[in-house]
């Protein structure tokens, strides 16, 4: 059976179920390393980690997250108390290489993270784009069939909440858009009038509709 690797943020934690429903589970084992609240550094780095540990998958889908999100790699046995957004408290994303800590939610409630992240906040948006480059180019170098997207359109955020996750005027020309899906899941939510109550986390129906509408664009 082929291995299909899926990585995103909280909007990606059900991707394996969406892909199974739309593309089936007879040919692919859908491996989902998405993690709540994580950003683009986590997403690309998890791709490297998987390949280092398990070799190249047969397919990769990267659903990138907010450009302003922060991800830091802690030692794998360093677990911060009373802070939920850590990859190594989740069995699906646990790694003996590093515990990823980050995102945006609750950072100021932890004194260690508050000291670190408040010094970094204004430096992030362009680095989020650089992480997309890193993930795409790794797939291209290893000749892995892949697609990518972001959960919202970076150039046209639909609400104030999403604008806080980071926006840009246009994608830089060094980002290869060849295997980009073309519309984001949040775009689909607004087009089909199933707008998330929190402005961010689209429904499972939208997750499936997003795949169905763009089925012929996935390089499976």
SULKA-V99980 format. One record per helix or strand of 2 or more residues. SS is the DSSP state (h for helix, s for strand). FROM is the first residue (numbers start at 1). LEN is the number of residues. If there is no record, write none. Layout:
ss:SS from:FROM len:LEN
ss:SS from:FROM len:LEN
This chain:
ss:s from:2 len:6
ss:h from:10 len:3
ss:h from:15 len:9
ss:s from:28 len:5
ss:h from:40 len:15
ss:s from:59 len:6
ss:s from:70 len:5
ss:h from:87 len:3
ss:s from:99 len:5
ss:h from:107 len:3
ss:h from:111 len:7
ss:h from:121 len:3
ss:h from:125 len:17
ss:s from:146 len:5
ss:h from:160 len:4
ss:h from:185 len:7
ss:h from:204 len:10
ss:h from:215 len:3
